[in-house]
Amino acid sequence: LHSDQDKGDGSLKYILSGDGAGDLFIINENTGDIQATKRLDREEKPVYILRAQAINRRTGRPVEPESEFIIKIHDINDNEPMFTKDVYNASIPEMSDVGTFVVQVTATDADDPTYGNSAKVVYSILQGQPYFSVESETGIIKTALLNMDRENREQYQVVIQAKDMGGQMGGLSGTTTVNITLTDVNDNPPRFPQSTYQFRAPESTPPDSPIGRIKANDADVDENAEIEYSITEGDGYDMFGITTDKDTQEGIITVKKALDFENKNLYILKVEATNTHVDPRFLYLGPFKDSATIRIQVEDVDEPPVFSRPAYIIEVKEDVPINSVIGTVTAQDPDAAKNPVKYSVDRHTDMDRVFNINSGNGSIFTSKTLDRETLLWHNITVIAAEISKSNLNTTAVPDVMNLAF
């Protein structure tokens, strides 16, 4: 600041007021030179308005009208780009096409966007190639590699740089990390680890009982790994069933009908495992099912003798002599061994010992006189047991009727 009234004799004094006067800006009262006392930050305050005046040092009266100074702070590149997040998290389906959108990152620069290139940000990828790319102007991250398989690698860490000055040499930069997860799609069919399974089932196994488990492996997860098992063919198609354990995705083989070792002791089944949620995009990889053979060996169980009939009705005259044979029961060992059978009367059903039985041939005979008028019906139980294994026995109830003539 300089006044035409200033003769250089020190009679004038220059004063300053306004934004930052006396603090950021000072004026030499003798020469009128205005100076800044501190480093100025455009991002903190880009414009200052000052007022300056020359006054008579002795009287304090102005010798010139007050002058207004507008000070604009020109920008320099002193701010690096800052991302809105330190870490981004994103996910995309595995096997996505090249160019699939992943996520957009954004960096801002506090420098003046209207002045030079200080605030012009360019994005580049520092880590994550060749799997991903980033658009230099938008910060949009896309896939860059075909057939990215979650089963081979699930997690990727990508580092993105934002550089100002339009990416030119000397520009300032900032970085952010993007964690990218591949989510599962159904691109893996179920596969049995072996072609044949063998199980054993005692012939005494009750219907609806499980006899074994099989499992087809599927590299996918969650619903993409859900499997349904079925019996497609075999000579035991109607004898066995298979269900899926929803927790383990195993196939549970169960018995549907009573087994009989003497009738059939080996069943061969074909079992199929099928994905329940198939993605049509990946059918070209092959059928999303697999099959295996199951051999079920029925084990013999030592069964008790079986009577030829569940009940016998024997008619006899009341005047029949003692020790007369009045009827015969027959039982056989159903096992392949055909062990001999012995017979006996259950004395709990014949407390008075009216009847006896030949232990060898099952013929029933009287041991006391019968009287129709005293007791019309006699209900007794006969026990048939294998001679070599007395604990294996069965019973039949002959109904003995006394008839008077």
One Martini backbone bead per residue (centre of mass of N, CA, C, O) as a GRO file, in nm:
protein
  405
    1LEU     BB    1   0.098   0.036   0.023
    2HIS     BB    2   0.046   0.368  -0.136
    3SER     BB    3   0.077   0.715  -0.094
    4ASP     BB    4   0.083   1.029  -0.242
    5GLN     BB    5   0.125   1.169   0.051
    6ASP     BB    6   0.396   1.034   0.064
    7LYS     BB    7   0.721   1.196   0.146
    8GLY     BB    8   0.918   1.027   0.350
    9ASP     BB    9   0.889   1.171   0.662
   10GLY     BB   10   0.684   1.000   0.862
   11SER     BB   11   0.375   1.122   0.869
   12LEU     BB   12   0.279   0.840   0.793
   13LYS     BB   13   0.026   0.575   0.846
   14TYR     BB   14  -0.025   0.224   0.830
   15ILE     BB   15  -0.334   0.038   0.818
   16LEU     BB   16  -0.508  -0.276   0.932
   17SER     BB   17  -0.806  -0.470   0.838
   18GLY     BB   18  -0.973  -0.772   0.902
   19ASP     BB   19  -0.895  -1.071   0.784
   20GLY     BB   20  -0.623  -1.143   0.988
   21ALA     BB   21  -0.545  -0.895   1.120
   22GLY     BB   22  -0.240  -0.914   1.303
   23ASP     BB   23  -0.192  -1.229   1.228
   24LEU     BB   24  -0.167  -1.315   0.922
   25PHE     BB   25  -0.163  -0.998   0.878
   26ILE     BB   26   0.076  -0.738   0.800
   27ILE     BB   27   0.184  -0.393   0.839
   28ASN     BB   28   0.391  -0.150   0.737
   29GLU     BB   29   0.362   0.165   0.868
   30ASN     BB   30   0.582   0.302   0.672
   31THR     BB   31   0.548   0.135   0.376
   32GLY     BB   32   0.281  -0.075   0.328
   33ASP     BB   33   0.362  -0.360   0.363
   34ILE     BB   34   0.227  -0.677   0.299
   35GLN     BB   35   0.210  -0.968   0.516
   36ALA     BB   36   0.262  -1.305   0.586
   37THR     BB   37   0.296  -1.510   0.889
   38LYS     BB   38   0.168  -1.769   0.751
   39ARG     BB   39   0.065  -2.050   0.640
   40LEU     BB   40  -0.158  -2.107   0.380
   41ASP     BB   41  -0.492  -2.261   0.361
   42ARG     BB   42  -0.726  -2.320   0.130
   43GLU     BB   43  -0.897  -2.545   0.283
   44GLU     BB   44  -0.961  -2.343   0.519
   45LYS     BB   45  -0.914  -2.050   0.341
   46PRO     BB   46  -0.955  -1.889   0.027
   47VAL     BB   47  -1.060  -1.597   0.152
   48TYR     BB   48  -0.963  -1.249   0.195
   49ILE     BB   49  -1.062  -0.942   0.370
   50LEU     BB   50  -0.915  -0.620   0.339
   51ARG     BB   51  -0.823  -0.312   0.517
   52ALA     BB   52  -0.673   0.000   0.408
   53GLN     BB   53  -0.475   0.286   0.555
   54ALA     BB   54  -0.392   0.632   0.552
   55ILE     BB   55  -0.243   0.822   0.815
   56ASN     BB   56  -0.192   1.069   1.038
   57ARG     BB   57   0.024   1.042   1.285
   58ARG     BB   58  -0.063   1.296   1.456
   59THR     BB   59  -0.397   1.304   1.409
   60GLY     BB   60  -0.536   1.026   1.272
   61ARG     BB   61  -0.602   1.109   0.989
   62PRO     BB   62  -0.710   1.051   0.688
   63VAL     BB   63  -0.556   1.078   0.346
   64GLU     BB   64  -0.727   0.827   0.250
   65PRO     BB   65  -0.916   0.612   0.135
   66GLU     BB   66  -1.033   0.318   0.184
   67SER     BB   67  -0.898  -0.008   0.118
   68GLU     BB   68  -0.970  -0.309  -0.065
   69PHE     BB   69  -0.870  -0.651  -0.006
   70ILE     BB   70  -0.851  -0.944  -0.215
   71ILE     BB   71  -0.752  -1.266  -0.101
   72LYS     BB   72  -0.635  -1.534  -0.297
   73ILE     BB   73  -0.579  -1.875  -0.267
   74HIS     BB   74  -0.368  -2.063  -0.421
   75ASP     BB   75  -0.336  -2.373  -0.533
   76ILE     BB   76  -0.184  -2.665  -0.406
   77ASN     BB   77  -0.045  -2.993  -0.390
   78ASP     BB   78  -0.136  -3.091  -0.043
   79ASN     BB   79  -0.346  -3.336  -0.116
   80GLU     BB   80  -0.441  -3.643  -0.072
   81PRO     BB   81  -0.617  -3.895  -0.147
   82MET     BB   82  -0.938  -4.008   0.001
   83PHE     BB   83  -1.098  -4.262   0.118
   84THR     BB   84  -1.411  -4.353   0.246
   85LYS     BB   85  -1.251  -4.628   0.293
   86ASP     BB   86  -1.024  -4.852   0.419
   87VAL     BB   87  -1.243  -5.090   0.385
   88TYR     BB   88  -1.366  -5.323   0.156
   89ASN     BB   89  -1.667  -5.524   0.093
   90ALA     BB   90  -1.714  -5.811  -0.127
   91SER     BB   91  -1.932  -5.996  -0.364
   92ILE     BB   92  -1.926  -6.287  -0.586
   93PRO     BB   93  -1.987  -6.509  -0.811
   94GLU     BB   94  -1.878  -6.767  -0.926
   95MET     BB   95  -1.811  -6.783  -1.266
   96SER     BB   96  -1.795  -6.511  -1.371
   97ASP     BB   97  -1.791  -6.283  -1.589
   98VAL     BB   98  -1.621  -6.078  -1.764
   99GLY     BB   99  -1.699  -5.759  -1.617
  100THR     BB  100  -1.806  -5.788  -1.343
  101PHE     BB  101  -1.946  -5.632  -1.097
  102VAL     BB  102  -1.835  -5.547  -0.765
  103VAL     BB  103  -1.718  -5.241  -0.695
  104GLN     BB  104  -1.709  -4.903  -0.564
  105VAL     BB  105  -1.462  -4.664  -0.538
  106THR     BB  106  -1.380  -4.365  -0.329
  107ALA     BB  107  -1.204  -4.055  -0.388
  108THR     BB  108  -1.085  -3.761  -0.226
  109ASP     BB  109  -0.990  -3.407  -0.292
  110ALA     BB  110  -0.914  -3.099  -0.128
  111ASP     BB  111  -0.849  -2.971  -0.368
  112ASP     BB  112  -0.878  -2.771  -0.646
  113PRO     BB  113  -1.081  -2.852  -0.921
  114THR     BB  114  -1.034  -2.560  -1.088
  115TYR     BB  115  -0.713  -2.603  -1.038
  116GLY     BB  116  -0.591  -2.786  -1.226
  117ASN     BB  117  -0.482  -3.136  -1.110
  118SER     BB  118  -0.493  -3.173  -0.796
  119ALA     BB  119  -0.805  -3.324  -0.804
  120LYS     BB  120  -0.729  -3.540  -1.015
  121VAL     BB  121  -0.842  -3.870  -1.017
  122VAL     BB  122  -0.668  -4.189  -1.035
  123TYR     BB  123  -0.712  -4.530  -1.092
  124SER     BB  124  -0.544  -4.824  -0.950
  125ILE     BB  125  -0.385  -5.145  -0.948
  126LEU     BB  126  -0.166  -5.314  -0.717
  127GLN     BB  127  -0.365  -5.557  -0.618
  128GLY     BB  128  -0.525  -5.844  -0.812
  129GLN     BB  129  -0.377  -5.953  -1.033
  130PRO     BB  130  -0.575  -6.096  -1.295
  131TYR     BB  131  -0.871  -6.086  -1.155
  132PHE     BB  132  -0.871  -5.763  -1.149
  133SER     BB  133  -1.023  -5.440  -1.220
  134VAL     BB  134  -0.996  -5.074  -1.285
  135GLU     BB  135  -1.144  -4.783  -1.331
  136SER     BB  136  -0.980  -4.484  -1.354
  137GLU     BB  137  -1.239  -4.280  -1.316
  138THR     BB  138  -1.458  -4.454  -1.119
  139GLY     BB  139  -1.366  -4.719  -0.938
  140ILE     BB  140  -1.451  -4.973  -1.088
  141ILE     BB  141  -1.480  -5.309  -1.011
  142LYS     BB  142  -1.371  -5.599  -1.199
  143THR     BB  143  -1.361  -5.869  -1.368
  144ALA     BB  144  -1.064  -6.048  -1.545
  145LEU     BB  145  -1.143  -6.358  -1.503
  146LEU     BB  146  -1.207  -6.671  -1.594
  147ASN     BB  147  -1.324  -6.913  -1.395
  148MET     BB  148  -1.374  -6.851  -1.092
  149ASP     BB  149  -1.304  -7.078  -0.823
  150ARG     BB  150  -1.403  -7.140  -0.506
  151GLU     BB  151  -1.267  -7.426  -0.464
  152ASN     BB  152  -0.976  -7.291  -0.506
  153ARG     BB  153  -1.078  -6.981  -0.437
  154GLU     BB  154  -1.234  -6.737  -0.213
  155GLN     BB  155  -1.010  -6.516  -0.144
  156TYR     BB  156  -0.953  -6.155  -0.195
  157GLN     BB  157  -0.690  -5.899  -0.218
  158VAL     BB  158  -0.735  -5.559  -0.295
  159VAL     BB  159  -0.537  -5.285  -0.426
  160ILE     BB  160  -0.609  -4.935  -0.434
  161GLN     BB  161  -0.522  -4.645  -0.626
  162ALA     BB  162  -0.510  -4.289  -0.564
  163LYS     BB  163  -0.423  -4.027  -0.804
  164ASP     BB  164  -0.321  -3.730  -0.861
  165MET     BB  165  -0.263  -3.535  -1.139
  166GLY     BB  166  -0.376  -3.759  -1.333
  167GLY     BB  167  -0.122  -3.962  -1.260
  168GLN     BB  168   0.121  -3.804  -1.247
  169MET     BB  169   0.412  -3.707  -1.185
  170GLY     BB  170   0.402  -3.604  -0.837
  171GLY     BB  171   0.167  -3.721  -0.727
  172LEU     BB  172  -0.068  -3.796  -0.502
  173SER     BB  173  -0.152  -4.075  -0.269
  174GLY     BB  174  -0.391  -4.346  -0.213
  175THR     BB  175  -0.525  -4.628  -0.023
  176THR     BB  176  -0.710  -4.943  -0.058
  177THR     BB  177  -0.903  -5.219   0.065
  178VAL     BB  178  -1.034  -5.522  -0.102
  179ASN     BB  179  -1.264  -5.765  -0.001
  180ILE     BB  180  -1.312  -6.070  -0.183
  181THR     BB  181  -1.593  -6.290  -0.231
  182LEU     BB  182  -1.678  -6.608  -0.327
  183THR     BB  183  -1.965  -6.741  -0.424
  184ASP     BB  184  -2.179  -6.999  -0.454
  185VAL     BB  185  -2.222  -7.246  -0.706
  186ASN     BB  186  -2.362  -7.508  -0.906
  187ASP     BB  187  -2.052  -7.669  -1.029
  188ASN     BB  188  -2.094  -7.949  -0.860
  189PRO     BB  189  -2.122  -8.270  -0.860
  190PRO     BB  190  -2.204  -8.555  -0.735
  191ARG     BB  191  -1.976  -8.802  -0.571
  192PHE     BB  192  -1.874  -9.112  -0.542
  193PRO     BB  193  -1.594  -9.263  -0.391
  194GLN     BB  194  -1.750  -9.531  -0.471
  195SER     BB  195  -1.905  -9.797  -0.654
  196THR     BB  196  -1.913  -9.990  -0.392
  197TYR     BB  197  -2.135 -10.134  -0.145
  198GLN     BB  198  -2.135 -10.298   0.186
  199PHE     BB  199  -2.386 -10.490   0.364
  200ARG     BB  200  -2.535 -10.596   0.677
  201ALA     BB  201  -2.835 -10.805   0.759
  202PRO     BB  202  -3.036 -10.924   0.966
  203GLU     BB  203  -3.330 -11.101   0.941
  204SER     BB  204  -3.441 -10.949   1.218
  205THR     BB  205  -3.485 -10.685   1.094
  206PRO     BB  206  -3.676 -10.431   1.125
  207PRO     BB  207  -3.881 -10.237   0.992
  208ASP     BB  208  -3.728  -9.914   0.936
  209SER     BB  209  -3.438  -9.997   0.963
  210PRO     BB  210  -3.114  -9.922   0.977
  211ILE     BB  211  -2.801 -10.046   0.786
  212GLY     BB  212  -2.686  -9.772   0.646
  213ARG     BB  213  -2.432  -9.549   0.491
  214ILE     BB  214  -2.408  -9.293   0.243
  215LYS     BB  215  -2.178  -9.070   0.038
  216ALA     BB  216  -2.184  -8.787  -0.154
  217ASN     BB  217  -1.970  -8.566  -0.294
  218ASP     BB  218  -1.968  -8.195  -0.248
  219ALA     BB  219  -1.803  -7.889  -0.307
  220ASP     BB  220  -2.029  -7.748  -0.227
  221VAL     BB  221  -2.274  -7.534  -0.063
  222ASP     BB  222  -2.544  -7.574   0.090
  223GLU     BB  223  -2.790  -7.599  -0.140
  224ASN     BB  224  -2.573  -7.699  -0.359
  225ALA     BB  225  -2.527  -7.979  -0.163
  226GLU     BB  226  -2.792  -8.100  -0.199
  227ILE     BB  227  -2.925  -8.437  -0.152
  228GLU     BB  228  -3.082  -8.704  -0.340
  229TYR     BB  229  -3.196  -9.028  -0.279
  230SER     BB  230  -3.216  -9.337  -0.484
  231ILE     BB  231  -3.379  -9.626  -0.602
  232THR     BB  232  -3.365  -9.755  -0.937
  233GLU     BB  233  -3.254 -10.057  -0.893
  234GLY     BB  234  -3.322 -10.403  -0.834
  235ASP     BB  235  -3.391 -10.698  -0.637
  236GLY     BB  236  -3.459 -10.476  -0.376
  237TYR     BB  237  -3.660 -10.242  -0.433
  238ASP     BB  238  -3.900 -10.341  -0.215
  239MET     BB  239  -3.703 -10.390   0.053
  240PHE     BB  240  -3.578 -10.099   0.017
  241GLY     BB  241  -3.460  -9.782   0.146
  242ILE     BB  242  -3.401  -9.415   0.098
  243THR     BB  243  -3.260  -9.141   0.282
  244THR     BB  244  -3.205  -8.804   0.391
  245ASP     BB  245  -2.966  -8.639   0.573
  246LYS     BB  246  -2.985  -8.300   0.629
  247ASP     BB  247  -2.712  -8.262   0.793
  248THR     BB  248  -2.506  -8.474   0.616
  249GLN     BB  249  -2.595  -8.590   0.331
  250GLU     BB  250  -2.693  -8.876   0.380
  251GLY     BB  251  -2.764  -9.212   0.306
  252ILE     BB  252  -3.036  -9.403   0.432
  253ILE     BB  253  -3.063  -9.740   0.485
  254THR     BB  254  -3.364  -9.938   0.468
  255VAL     BB  255  -3.608 -10.149   0.587
  256LYS     BB  256  -3.931 -10.254   0.458
  257LYS     BB  257  -3.902 -10.568   0.486
  258ALA     BB  258  -3.893 -10.875   0.571
  259LEU     BB  259  -3.639 -11.094   0.625
  260ASP     BB  260  -3.503 -11.402   0.445
  261PHE     BB  261  -3.250 -11.612   0.430
  262GLU     BB  262  -3.388 -11.872   0.304
  263ASN     BB  263  -3.491 -11.708   0.049
  264LYS     BB  264  -3.279 -11.444   0.071
  265ASN     BB  265  -2.915 -11.330   0.093
  266LEU     BB  266  -2.904 -11.130  -0.174
  267TYR     BB  267  -2.864 -10.781  -0.260
  268ILE     BB  268  -2.893 -10.563  -0.556
  269LEU     BB  269  -2.828 -10.214  -0.589
  270LYS     BB  270  -2.924  -9.894  -0.727
  271VAL     BB  271  -2.784  -9.573  -0.654
  272GLU     BB  272  -2.890  -9.225  -0.644
  273ALA     BB  273  -2.736  -8.897  -0.675
  274THR     BB  274  -2.901  -8.571  -0.639
  275ASN     BB  275  -2.940  -8.258  -0.709
  276THR     BB  276  -3.188  -8.018  -0.602
  277HIS     BB  277  -3.004  -7.762  -0.718
  278VAL     BB  278  -3.000  -7.668  -1.043
  279ASP     BB  279  -2.778  -7.512  -1.278
  280PRO     BB  280  -2.812  -7.457  -1.612
  281ARG     BB  281  -2.524  -7.327  -1.675
  282PHE     BB  282  -2.373  -7.628  -1.576
  283LEU     BB  283  -2.463  -7.880  -1.754
  284TYR     BB  284  -2.199  -7.911  -1.930
  285LEU     BB  285  -2.038  -8.066  -1.693
  286GLY     BB  286  -2.275  -8.258  -1.637
  287PRO     BB  287  -2.431  -8.467  -1.454
  288PHE     BB  288  -2.610  -8.403  -1.136
  289LYS     BB  289  -2.512  -8.718  -1.091
  290ASP     BB  290  -2.490  -9.043  -0.919
  291SER     BB  291  -2.375  -9.387  -0.899
  292ALA     BB  292  -2.432  -9.699  -0.709
  293THR     BB  293  -2.348 -10.004  -0.559
  294ILE     BB  294  -2.546 -10.235  -0.355
  295ARG     BB  295  -2.463 -10.479  -0.109
  296ILE     BB  296  -2.684 -10.714   0.061
  297GLN     BB  297  -2.630 -10.911   0.342
  298VAL     BB  298  -2.799 -11.177   0.472
  299GLU     BB  299  -2.829 -11.285   0.798
  300ASP     BB  300  -2.841 -11.545   0.993
  301VAL     BB  301  -3.101 -11.649   1.222
  302ASP     BB  302  -3.180 -11.822   1.501
  303GLU     BB  303  -3.477 -11.976   1.483
  304PRO     BB  304  -3.757 -12.078   1.588
  305PRO     BB  305  -3.988 -12.283   1.580
  306VAL     BB  306  -4.256 -12.383   1.350
  307PHE     BB  307  -4.573 -12.415   1.319
  308SER     BB  308  -4.814 -12.530   1.099
  309ARG     BB  309  -5.000 -12.389   1.319
  310PRO     BB  310  -5.132 -12.154   1.540
  311ALA     BB  311  -5.383 -12.358   1.570
  312TYR     BB  312  -5.569 -12.616   1.748
  313ILE     BB  313  -5.842 -12.855   1.688
  314ILE     BB  314  -5.961 -13.094   1.922
  315GLU     BB  315  -6.152 -13.390   1.914
  316VAL     BB  316  -6.311 -13.560   2.199
  317LYS     BB  317  -6.401 -13.810   2.394
  318GLU     BB  318  -6.482 -13.857   2.728
  319ASP     BB  319  -6.428 -14.190   2.711
  320VAL     BB  320  -6.141 -14.183   2.681
  321PRO     BB  321  -5.867 -14.331   2.735
  322ILE     BB  322  -5.598 -14.342   2.893
  323ASN     BB  323  -5.332 -14.261   2.675
  324SER     BB  324  -5.470 -14.127   2.444
  325VAL     BB  325  -5.449 -14.027   2.127
  326ILE     BB  326  -5.584 -13.694   2.008
  327GLY     BB  327  -5.316 -13.559   1.875
  328THR     BB  328  -5.109 -13.346   1.653
  329VAL     BB  329  -4.806 -13.165   1.648
  330THR     BB  330  -4.611 -12.936   1.429
  331ALA     BB  331  -4.254 -12.864   1.407
  332GLN     BB  332  -3.999 -12.641   1.260
  333ASP     BB  333  -3.693 -12.559   1.152
  334PRO     BB  334  -3.625 -12.274   0.945
  335ASP     BB  335  -3.348 -12.338   0.922
  336ALA     BB  336  -3.096 -12.486   0.748
  337ALA     BB  337  -3.028 -12.703   0.976
  338LYS     BB  338  -3.275 -12.857   1.091
  339ASN     BB  339  -3.339 -12.896   1.379
  340PRO     BB  340  -3.449 -13.069   1.619
  341VAL     BB  341  -3.762 -13.129   1.797
  342LYS     BB  342  -3.922 -13.045   2.105
  343TYR     BB  343  -4.187 -13.128   2.334
  344SER     BB  344  -4.423 -12.937   2.548
  345VAL     BB  345  -4.610 -12.860   2.834
  346ASP     BB  346  -4.766 -12.589   2.967
  347ARG     BB  347  -4.844 -12.597   3.305
  348HIS     BB  348  -5.000 -12.321   3.326
  349THR     BB  349  -5.236 -12.459   3.125
  350ASP     BB  350  -5.200 -12.756   3.304
  351MET     BB  351  -5.238 -12.806   3.625
  352ASP     BB  352  -5.379 -13.112   3.616
  353ARG     BB  353  -5.253 -13.300   3.408
  354VAL     BB  354  -5.438 -13.409   3.156
  355PHE     BB  355  -5.186 -13.369   2.965
  356ASN     BB  356  -4.968 -13.497   2.708
  357ILE     BB  357  -4.639 -13.526   2.536
  358ASN     BB  358  -4.449 -13.611   2.277
  359SER     BB  359  -4.127 -13.495   2.241
  360GLY     BB  360  -4.076 -13.612   1.944
  361ASN     BB  361  -4.386 -13.604   1.775
  362GLY     BB  362  -4.645 -13.436   1.916
  363SER     BB  363  -4.822 -13.621   2.071
  364ILE     BB  364  -5.141 -13.620   2.222
  365PHE     BB  365  -5.231 -13.717   2.559
  366THR     BB  366  -5.393 -13.866   2.809
  367SER     BB  367  -5.386 -13.870   3.193
  368LYS     BB  368  -5.698 -13.827   3.223
  369THR     BB  369  -6.013 -13.805   3.282
  370LEU     BB  370  -6.293 -13.705   3.103
  371ASP     BB  371  -6.546 -13.428   3.156
  372ARG     BB  372  -6.794 -13.258   3.012
  373GLU     BB  373  -6.963 -13.152   3.263
  374THR     BB  374  -6.714 -13.008   3.392
  375LEU     BB  375  -6.538 -12.966   3.103
  376LEU     BB  376  -6.548 -12.861   2.776
  377TRP     BB  377  -6.275 -12.690   2.778
  378HIS     BB  378  -5.928 -12.705   2.661
  379ASN     BB  379  -5.643 -12.483   2.718
  380ILE     BB  380  -5.330 -12.535   2.567
  381THR     BB  381  -4.969 -12.524   2.578
  382VAL     BB  382  -4.716 -12.567   2.332
  383ILE     BB  383  -4.371 -12.651   2.326
  384ALA     BB  384  -4.114 -12.562   2.091
  385ALA     BB  385  -3.775 -12.696   2.073
  386GLU     BB  386  -3.455 -12.696   2.033
  387ILE     BB  387  -3.242 -12.932   2.134
  388SER     BB  388  -2.965 -12.755   2.121
  389LYS     BB  389  -3.172 -12.488   2.188
  390SER     BB  390  -3.378 -12.419   2.446
  391ASN     BB  391  -3.420 -12.098   2.400
  392LEU     BB  392  -3.560 -12.197   2.130
  393ASN     BB  393  -3.901 -12.111   2.122
  394THR     BB  394  -4.245 -12.218   2.078
  395THR     BB  395  -4.605 -12.172   2.045
  396ALA     BB  396  -4.913 -12.358   2.093
  397VAL     BB  397  -5.285 -12.383   2.093
  398PRO     BB  398  -5.464 -12.637   2.182
  399ASP     BB  399  -5.802 -12.722   2.139
  400VAL     BB  400  -5.986 -12.911   2.373
  401MET     BB  401  -6.264 -13.126   2.310
  402ASN     BB  402  -6.544 -13.252   2.483
  403LEU     BB  403  -6.734 -13.536   2.384
  404ALA     BB  404  -7.056 -13.667   2.412
  405PHE     BB  405  -7.227 -14.002   2.330
   0.00000   0.00000   0.00000
